[in-house]
Amino acid sequence: MGELVKVKDILYYARIIPTVGIFDVCQLTIRTVKEDYFVGCDKVDKHAYLFSYSDLGEVVFHDRKQALDKVLVAENNKKKINNEVFYEEY
């Protein structure tokens, strides 16, 4: 599996966390490649993300456009979050 990803490769992570409204594409530089996982470091905030090889093509892509398409579809299909808080009066 290590031949799919090499150190210093540029990959794109479709970071989708709908419960908090995060829909992002992160540019990752691969820093560690092991037998069953790899680690990418975000270009902007230097945050490290650990991925399994099964994540390739699901949330991690070689092509930025594929990651962006995945994020846009998720953002368009997100559930509306109700920010209203209801209080009871005593």
C-alpha positions as CSV (number, residue, x, y, z in Angstrom):
1,M,0.0,0.0,0.0
2,G,2.9,2.4,0.6
3,E,3.5,2.8,-3.2
4,L,0.2,4.8,-3.5
5,V,1.5,7.5,-1.2
6,K,5.1,8.8,-0.8
7,V,6.7,11.2,1.6
8,K,6.4,14.8,0.4
9,D,3.4,14.0,-1.9
10,I,0.7,16.7,-1.9
11,L,-2.8,15.3,-1.1
12,Y,-6.1,17.0,-0.4
13,Y,-8.3,16.2,2.6
14,A,-12.0,16.8,2.4
15,R,-12.6,17.8,6.0
16,I,-16.3,17.4,6.6
17,I,-17.7,17.8,10.1
18,P,-21.4,18.6,9.7
19,T,-22.3,18.8,13.3
20,V,-20.2,22.0,13.8
21,G,-20.6,23.3,10.2
22,I,-17.0,22.6,9.0
23,F,-16.7,22.0,5.3
24,D,-13.1,22.4,4.2
25,V,-10.4,21.3,1.8
26,C,-7.0,21.0,3.4
27,Q,-3.8,20.7,1.4
28,L,-1.6,18.1,3.0
29,T,2.1,17.3,2.6
30,I,2.7,13.7,3.5
31,R,5.3,13.4,6.2
32,T,5.1,9.7,7.3
33,V,4.3,6.6,5.3
34,K,4.0,3.3,7.1
35,E,2.6,-0.2,6.2
36,D,-1.0,0.5,7.2
37,Y,-1.3,4.3,7.7
38,F,0.1,7.6,6.5
39,V,0.3,11.1,8.1
40,G,-0.3,14.4,6.3
41,C,0.6,17.8,7.6
42,D,-1.7,20.7,6.8
43,K,-0.1,23.5,4.8
44,V,-1.8,26.4,6.7
45,D,-1.9,25.4,10.4
46,K,0.6,22.6,10.5
47,H,-2.0,20.2,12.0
48,A,-1.1,16.5,11.5
49,Y,-3.8,14.1,10.3
50,L,-3.5,10.4,10.5
51,F,-5.2,8.3,7.7
52,S,-5.6,4.7,6.8
53,Y,-5.1,3.7,3.2
54,S,-8.9,3.0,3.0
55,D,-9.4,6.8,3.2
56,L,-7.8,7.3,-0.2
57,G,-10.6,8.1,-2.6
58,E,-13.1,8.6,0.3
59,V,-11.8,11.7,2.2
60,V,-8.2,12.0,0.9
61,F,-7.6,12.7,-2.8
62,H,-4.7,13.3,-5.2
63,D,-6.8,15.9,-7.1
64,R,-8.0,19.1,-5.4
65,K,-11.1,19.2,-7.6
66,Q,-12.3,15.8,-6.4
67,A,-11.9,16.9,-2.8
68,L,-13.7,20.2,-3.5
69,D,-16.6,18.4,-5.3
70,K,-17.0,16.1,-2.2
71,V,-17.1,19.0,0.1
72,L,-19.6,21.0,-2.0
73,V,-21.9,18.0,-2.2
74,A,-21.8,17.6,1.6
75,E,-22.3,21.3,2.2
76,N,-25.3,21.4,-0.2
77,N,-26.9,18.4,1.5
78,K,-26.3,19.4,5.1
79,K,-29.1,19.5,7.6
80,K,-30.2,22.9,8.8
81,I,-29.1,23.5,12.4
82,N,-31.6,25.3,14.6
83,N,-29.8,27.8,16.7
84,E,-32.8,28.9,18.7
85,V,-32.9,28.1,22.4
86,F,-36.3,27.7,24.0
87,Y,-36.7,28.6,27.7
88,E,-39.5,27.9,30.0
89,E,-40.9,30.7,32.1
90,Y,-41.8,29.9,35.7
